[in-house]
Amino acid sequence: MRLVPTITSVTSLDNRAKFASCLARQAALTTGLASAVTREISTNLLLDKKDPSTNKSFRQILMEISPENKPGSSLFHTIDCQVKSDAIVNFQFHPENASEANNLIAGLVPFLKDSGHSYHLKMFTPEAIQRQAKSI
């Protein structure tokens, strides 16, 4: 994740002075986040494909989930494809929400089924869907 441009792309001298402060804030933000991955997805290229009936993508559905202790905010900070991988999705979240986030990540298939978003189940491997079906 790069929120701040590289130093070589900053041309103004005034902006170069502010650059170190921006980098420090970005580093503090990213080091303060917890993360998890899922390998149950067959293709992460469908993260932003919208369900025709709801007009919502998988990423939008998950980003709308609020943690129990903080209604109105998002449980996840980011949901992104892993670099050089077609099947791994990275989730970042605040450490205080780690338990809730990890539980949701582990149960994505039942969550999608129970919440009426079965369109997005095609993202998952057949093994993941079968394994989750056995655990219910």
Secondary structure, 3 states (H helix, E strand, C coil): CCCCCCHHHCCCHHHHHHHHHHHHHHHHHHHCCEEEEECCECCHHHCCCECCCCCCEHHHHHHCCCCCCCCCCCCEEEEEECCCCCCCEEEEECHHHHHHHHHHHHCHHHHHHHCCCHHHHHHECHHHHHHHHHHC
